Amino acid sequence: MKKLLVLFSVVLLCLSGIAKDPGASCVITREGKMNCKKIYVGFNKARVMLENGQKSSIPLDQINSYTLNGKEFTKLPLFENGKQTNKMVFMELIKTQSDSSLYKYKYYNCRRSAFDFKDLNAKLYSYFLYIDNRLYMELDEKSLLNVCKSFGLPVRYE
């Protein structure tokens, strides 16, 4: 009987360790911060369910940043090949260290290759280093390795 009680206690302890809070979700707009239960970000707007159960739709141009599943996404200007485009996109904040911030931008390969269809719609990532909220560098594989080492992050290419 004692062994069964100990085994049951160990199982409950393991289950409580697995069931972790993924983090609070919130949306920050020009008007302020809204705590949310759920957030779905679409192409033109975000649908949110507030903590009180009320559902709302917010245009993306009014959202400055949002937090979802413990990850923070901030709206920043998109740079391609060192040149600023006219697009504003949400980038995931990887880590901040003093005045430097490392961001990851996920996008999809939508260019068709005549020979390779398996890469169609594949997820691709770009990494950016910001210092004092200004773009310092768009990172390539070599510079990403150095920045990850300086931030104390493990290096994995996704």
Secondary structure as UniProt FT lines:
FT   HELIX           2..18
FT   STRAND          25..29
FT   STRAND          33..41
FT   STRAND          45..50
FT   TURN            51..52
FT   STRAND          55..59
FT   HELIX           60..62
FT   STRAND          63..68
FT   TURN            69..70
FT   STRAND          71..80
FT   TURN            81..82
FT   STRAND          83..97
FT   TURN            98..99
FT   STRAND          100..108
FT   TURN            118..121
FT   STRAND          123..131
FT   TURN            132..133
FT   STRAND          134..139
FT   HELIX           141..151
//
